[in-house]
Amino acid sequence: MPLTASGGGVLKDDFRQHLARTCPEQELRRWFDPLDLSVSESDHSCCVRFPHAYFAAWFESSAKELFEKEVRRFLGPGYAVSYHNRAGGDGHAAPQLGLPGAAADFPFGHRFTFDSFLVNEKNHFPLALAREVAQGGEVRYNPFLVCGPSGAGKSHLLRAMANAASRLRPVRTVYFGSVADIQSLFADAGTSRHEVRAAIAASQWLFLDELTDLKRSPEMEQELVVLFNAFHDAGKQMVFSSRERVGACDFLSATLKSRLEWGLMVHLKAPDLDVRIAFVEAANRDKRLGLARDRIVTLASRFEGFRQLEGVLLRIEAFRRLSGKELTDAEFARHIRLSEDQALPEVTPERILAVCAEHFGLPVAEITGQSRRKELVFARQAAMALCRTLLGMSYPALGKAFGGKDHSTVLYSIRKFQKIQDDDRETKLLFRQLAKKCRQGGPA
């Protein structure tokens, strides 16, 4: 889907509008408008062509980092960026520039990198070892087990390792999942247990998040032993996380316990106040929440885990987006009160679709389908707008989630729904109610 081919200018305009949400118009004219861009869906590549080498040098120092970050957000996972000069006057292609290309693909979440993992001296050792393991090469610590309390950053560290591993080899050779994920594969009536085992064992890396979930699914322990043996015998790396140390997991069999103890276990400690402050400051900057220093410190003091902080920050972000207002002291206190001791559910496209399906009395399959019935179109537009607002999903990613629709269709639907909200107060109120329900606990 070239940006510069027939109809491609529309996609470039869409990307520009995406950038305009956070970049001033003057900046876009300076560094974005002079670019020639082309995107290939077949090989998931984004090619950038500069007007001349001097511009390329300036771009590398001034705009490259921001550009690649927004490419990931707009196009979704799987795209790599390369840089070139434009063709010369003789029509021949110019040589590739010295700017390094960037794999704009973080298949396990673009937020999860080693650089974004906030750490102090207490957790320096686990982070250093995680970096070493993710480099590949000789498998020295197998399995590598990351332990720590809920909210300490275990999932972040595992996803950062998986993202790093996926840069060394095709992403299909990196398996990342949970006990529930593997259980669901075995539950698929169309797939035999042997096929599931073979498919996972064919991977070069195995990442399994939260071993303590075996307590709720003891029937999966033997399957994990089989997978463990396959990976260990083949000398392939395994990485696990657990809320509890292996020795304290009395629900595990002696067989699995002994195998887990073959490797290296590190322990993540709960984040200190200074780390939590840095976490809130980063979110405040990235999400443009406008929180003053005293409010940042208040949040970091009241919530001791990253997951709790993410919940209250998501609530504040949603309020600002939907209301368009600054946060008063009363509203700030209310968001803290509602977030304390309240486990917020994970907001996913599936949950948003379930909430919309329940509210409108329509099957999810019809909302994501092709029917143009008026009530279906409205529900589809609302669900797309919610996914865009609450999750920040790219237009291509939204298209895939809604039955393989073209990005331009998604963009039109979201703009159409936004216009309806602007013109109709009841629709705006409905959108707020649906967003609130998506973030609340309990059934959809």
C-alpha positions in Angstrom: 0.0 0.0 0.0 2.4 2.7 -1.2 1.9 6.1 0.3 2.9 7.8 -2.9 1.0 5.5 -5.3 -2.5 6.0 -6.6 -4.6 6.7 -3.5 -1.5 6.6 -1.4 -1.5 10.3 -0.7 -4.6 9.6 1.4 -2.6 7.3 3.7 0.2 9.9 4.0 -2.4 12.5 4.9 -3.8 10.0 7.5 -0.4 9.5 9.0 0.1 13.3 9.1 -3.2 13.8 10.9 -2.0 11.1 13.4 1.2 13.0 14.0 -0.7 16.3 14.3 -2.3 15.0 17.5 1.1 15.5 19.3 3.3 17.5 16.9 2.9 21.3 16.1 2.0 22.2 12.5 5.3 24.1 12.1 7.3 21.0 13.1 5.5 18.8 10.6 6.1 21.3 7.8 9.8 21.2 8.7 10.6 17.5 9.0 7.6 15.5 7.8 6.3 17.2 4.6 9.6 16.9 2.7 9.7 13.1 3.1 8.7 10.6 0.4 7.3 7.6 2.1 6.2 4.2 0.7 4.8 1.2 2.6 4.8 -2.4 1.4 2.3 -4.7 3.2 3.8 -7.8 1.5 7.2 -7.5 3.3 6.1 -5.2 6.1 8.5 -2.4 5.2 8.4 1.4 5.3 10.8 3.2 3.0 11.8 6.8 3.7 13.4 9.0 1.0 15.0 12.3 1.8 15.4 15.3 -0.5 19.2 15.4 0.1 21.9 14.2 2.4 22.0 17.3 4.5 18.3 16.9 5.3 19.1 13.2 6.2 21.7 14.2 8.7 19.5 16.8 10.3 16.6 14.3 10.4 18.7 11.7 12.2 19.6 14.0 15.1 16.2 15.8 15.3 13.3 13.7 14.3 14.2 10.1 13.6 13.4 8.8 17.1 9.9 10.4 17.1 9.2 9.3 13.6 10.0 5.6 14.3 7.9 5.7 17.4 4.9 7.0 15.6 5.3 4.6 12.7 5.0 1.8 15.2 1.8 3.3 16.6 0.2 4.1 13.3 1.1 1.1 11.2 1.1 -1.5 14.0 3.6 -4.3 14.6 5.7 -5.9 11.9 7.1 -3.0 9.9 10.8 -2.1 9.4 12.0 1.3 8.4 14.8 2.0 5.9 16.3 5.3 4.7 17.4 6.4 1.3 18.2 9.5 -0.8 15.8 10.3 -3.6 16.7 9.1 -7.1 19.2 11.3 -8.8 18.5 13.4 -11.9 19.4 10.5 -14.2 16.5 8.5 -12.7 18.8 6.0 -11.1 18.1 5.0 -7.5 20.3 6.8 -5.0 22.4 4.7 -2.7 21.1 3.8 0.8 22.1 6.3 3.4 24.3 5.6 6.4 21.3 6.0 8.8 20.6 2.7 10.4 17.4 1.1 9.6 15.0 0.4 12.4 12.9 -2.7 13.1 9.7 -0.8 14.0 8.3 -4.1 15.2 7.8 -4.8 18.9 5.5 -7.8 18.5 5.1 -8.3 22.3 4.1 -4.6 22.9 6.1 -1.5 21.9 6.0 -0.2 25.5 8.0 -3.2 26.7 11.7 -2.6 26.2 14.7 -2.7 28.5 15.2 1.0 28.2 11.6 1.7 29.4 12.0 -0.7 32.4 12.5 1.6 35.3 15.0 0.3 37.8 17.2 1.3 40.7 20.1 -0.6 42.5 17.6 -3.1 44.1 16.7 -4.6 40.7 19.9 -3.9 38.7 21.1 -7.5 38.8 17.9 -9.1 37.4 17.8 -6.5 34.6 21.5 -7.1 33.7 20.9 -10.9 33.6 17.7 -10.5 31.5 19.7 -8.4 28.9 22.4 -11.1 28.8 19.9 -13.9 28.3 18.0 -12.0 25.6 21.2 -11.6 23.5 21.0 -15.2 22.6 24.2 -17.2 22.0 25.2 -19.8 24.5 22.3 -21.0 26.6 23.8 -20.7 30.1 20.8 -20.1 32.3 18.0 -22.6 31.4 15.4 -22.0 32.6 15.7 -18.3 33.5 13.1 -17.6 36.2 12.0 -14.1 37.2 10.2 -14.0 40.5 8.6 -11.1 42.3 5.3 -9.7 43.8 2.4 -8.5 41.6 3.2 -5.1 40.1 7.0 -5.5 40.3 7.4 -5.5 36.5 7.8 -9.2 35.8 5.6 -9.2 32.7 7.3 -6.0 31.4 10.7 -7.7 31.7 9.6 -10.9 30.0 8.0 -9.0 27.1 11.1 -6.8 26.8 13.2 -10.0 26.5 10.8 -11.5 24.0 11.0 -8.3 21.9 14.8 -8.4 22.0 14.8 -12.1 21.0 12.5 -11.4 18.1 15.1 -9.1 16.6 17.6 -11.9 16.4 15.3 -14.4 14.5 11.8 -14.5 13.0 9.1 -13.7 15.4 7.3 -17.0 14.7 10.2 -18.8 16.4 9.5 -17.0 19.7 6.6 -18.3 21.7 5.2 -16.0 24.4 2.1 -16.9 26.4 0.6 -17.8 29.7 -0.7 -21.1 31.2 -4.2 -20.1 30.1 -3.0 -19.5 26.5 -1.5 -23.0 26.3 -4.6 -24.4 27.9 -6.8 -22.8 25.3 -4.6 -24.3 22.5 -5.2 -27.7 23.9 -8.9 -27.0 24.3 -9.2 -26.4 20.5 -11.3 -29.3 19.3 -9.7 -29.0 15.8 -6.1 -29.6 17.1 -4.6 -32.6 18.8 -2.4 -32.4 21.8 0.5 -33.8 19.8 0.1 -31.0 17.2 0.0 -28.3 19.9 3.1 -29.7 21.6 5.0 -30.0 18.3 4.0 -26.4 17.3 5.3 -24.9 20.6 8.4 -27.1 20.7 9.3 -26.0 17.2 10.0 -22.5 18.6 13.5 -21.4 19.6 12.4 -19.5 22.6 9.7 -20.2 25.2 8.4 -17.4 27.4 5.7 -18.3 29.9 4.3 -15.6 32.1 3.1 -16.4 35.6 3.8 -20.0 36.6 1.6 -19.7 39.7 -1.4 -19.9 37.4 -0.8 -23.7 37.4 -2.4 -23.6 40.8 -5.8 -23.0 39.1 -5.0 -25.4 36.2 -3.1 -28.4 37.7 -3.9 -30.5 34.6 -1.5 -28.4 32.6 1.5 -29.2 34.8 2.3 -32.5 33.0 2.1 -30.7 29.6 4.6 -28.1 30.8 6.9 -30.9 31.9 6.8 -32.3 28.4 7.5 -29.0 26.8 10.3 -28.3 29.4 12.0 -31.6 28.4 11.7 -30.8 24.7 13.3 -27.4 25.0 16.0 -28.4 27.5 17.0 -31.5 25.5 17.3 -29.3 22.4 19.3 -26.6 24.3 16.7 -23.9 23.6 16.1 -21.1 26.0 13.1 -21.0 28.4 12.1 -18.0 30.5 9.4 -18.1 33.2 7.9 -15.6 35.6 6.3 -16.4 39.0 4.8 -14.4 41.9 6.3 -16.9 44.3 9.8 -18.5 44.6 9.8 -22.1 43.3 10.5 -23.4 46.8 7.3 -21.8 48.1 5.1 -23.2 45.3 3.8 -26.2 47.2 1.2 -26.9 44.5 4.0 -27.9 42.1 5.0 -31.5 41.8 8.5 -32.6 42.7 9.2 -33.3 39.0 8.5 -29.8 37.8 10.1 -28.2 40.8 13.4 -30.0 40.3 13.5 -29.0 36.6 12.8 -25.3 37.4 15.7 -25.4 39.9 18.1 -26.5 37.2 18.3 -22.9 36.0 18.8 -19.4 37.4 16.2 -17.6 39.5 16.3 -13.8 40.1 13.9 -11.8 42.3 12.4 -8.5 41.3 11.6 -6.4 44.4 8.6 -4.0 44.5 9.4 -0.6 43.0 10.7 2.1 45.4 9.1 5.5 45.6 11.8 7.0 43.4 11.1 4.4 40.7 7.4 4.9 41.0 7.8 8.7 40.6 9.9 8.1 37.5 7.2 5.8 36.1 4.4 8.4 36.6 6.6 11.2 35.2 7.2 9.1 32.0 3.5 8.4 31.6 2.7 12.1 32.3 5.1 13.1 29.6 4.1 10.5 27.0 0.4 10.8 27.5 0.5 14.6 28.0 -1.6 14.4 31.2 -0.5 17.8 32.5 0.0 16.5 36.1 1.9 18.9 38.4 4.8 17.6 40.4 2.8 17.4 43.7 0.2 15.2 42.0 2.9 12.9 40.5 4.3 12.4 44.0 0.9 11.8 45.4 0.1 9.1 42.9 3.5 7.4 43.4 3.0 7.5 47.2 -0.5 6.1 47.2 0.0 3.2 44.7 2.8 0.8 45.3 2.7 -1.3 42.2 3.1 -0.5 38.5 -0.2 -2.2 37.7 -2.1 0.0 40.1 -0.4 3.1 38.8 -1.2 2.1 35.2 -4.9 1.7 36.3 -5.2 5.2 37.8 -3.2 6.8 35.0 -5.5 5.2 32.4 -8.5 6.5 34.3 -7.0 10.1 34.3 -6.1 9.8 30.6 -9.6 8.7 29.6 -11.2 11.5 31.6 -9.0 14.1 29.9 -9.7 12.7 26.4 -13.4 12.3 26.9 -14.1 15.5 28.8 -11.5 17.8 27.2 -11.1 19.5 30.6 -8.3 20.1 33.0 -8.3 17.9 36.1 -9.6 19.7 39.2 -8.4 18.9 42.7 -11.8 17.3 43.4 -11.7 15.1 40.2 -8.1 14.1 41.0 -9.1 13.0 44.5 -12.1 11.1 43.1 -9.9 9.2 40.6 -7.6 8.2 43.4 -10.5 7.1 45.6 -12.1 5.0 42.8 -8.7 3.4 41.9 -7.7 2.4 45.4 -8.2 -1.3 46.3 -10.0 -1.7 43.0 -8.7 -4.2 40.4 -9.3 -2.8 37.0 -9.8 -5.3 34.2 -7.5 -5.4 31.2 -9.1 -3.4 28.5 -8.7 -5.3 25.2 -10.4 -5.2 21.8 -12.3 -8.3 22.8 -13.7 -6.7 25.9 -14.7 -3.6 24.0 -16.5 -5.7 21.5 -18.2 -7.7 24.2 -19.4 -4.5 26.0 -20.8 -3.0 22.7 -22.4 -6.3 21.8 -24.2 -6.5 25.1 -25.3 -2.8 25.0 -26.6 -2.9 21.5 -28.0 -6.4 21.7 -26.0 -7.6 18.7 -23.6 -10.6 18.2 -19.9 -9.7 18.1 -19.6 -11.6 14.7 -22.1 -9.2 13.2 -20.4 -6.1 14.6 -17.1 -7.2 13.0 -18.9 -8.4 9.8 -19.7 -6.7 6.6 -23.4 -5.9 7.0 -24.4 -2.3 6.4 -27.6 -2.3 8.5 -27.9 1.0 10.3 -27.8 -0.3 13.8 -24.8 -2.5 13.0 -22.9 0.3 11.4 -23.5 2.5 14.5 -22.4 -0.2 16.9 -19.3 -0.9 14.7 -18.3 2.8 14.6 -18.7 3.1 18.4 -16.5 0.0 19.0 -13.8 1.2 16.6 -13.8 4.6 18.3 -13.5 3.0 21.7 -10.6 0.9 20.6 -8.9 3.9 19.2 -9.5 6.1 22.3 -8.9 3.5 25.0 -6.1 1.4 23.4 -4.6 3.8 20.9 -4.7 1.1 18.2 -3.4 1.9 14.8 -5.8 2.0 11.8 -4.4 -1.1 10.2 -4.6 -3.0 13.5 -8.2 -1.9 13.9 -9.0 -3.1 10.4 -7.6 -6.5 11.2 -9.5 -6.7 14.5 -12.8 -5.8 12.7 -12.8 -8.5 10.1 -10.0 -7.4 7.8 -11.3 -4.0 6.8 -9.2 -1.4 4.9 -7.6 1.3 7.0 -9.4 4.0 5.1 -12.8 2.4 6.1 -11.7 2.4 9.7 -10.6 6.0 9.5 -13.9 7.1 7.9 -15.9 5.2 10.6 -14.1 6.8 13.5 -14.4 10.3 12.0 -18.0 9.7 11.3 -18.7 8.6 14.9 -16.7 11.6 16.2 -18.9 14.0 14.1 -22.0 12.3 15.5 -20.7 12.9 19.0 -19.9 16.5 18.2 -23.5 17.1 17.0 -25.4 14.9 19.4 -25.0 15.2 23.2 -26.7 11.9 23.8 -24.2 10.0 21.6 -21.3 11.7 23.5 -22.9 10.6 26.8 -23.3 7.1 25.5 -19.7 6.9 24.4 -18.6 8.0 27.9 -20.8 5.3 29.5 -19.4 2.6 27.2 -15.9 3.7 27.9 -16.5 3.5 31.6 -18.1 0.1 31.4 -15.0 -1.2 29.4 -12.8 -0.2 32.2 -14.9 -1.5 35.0 -14.8 -5.0 36.5 -17.4 -7.7 36.2 -19.0 -9.2 33.2 -19.4 -7.2 30.0 
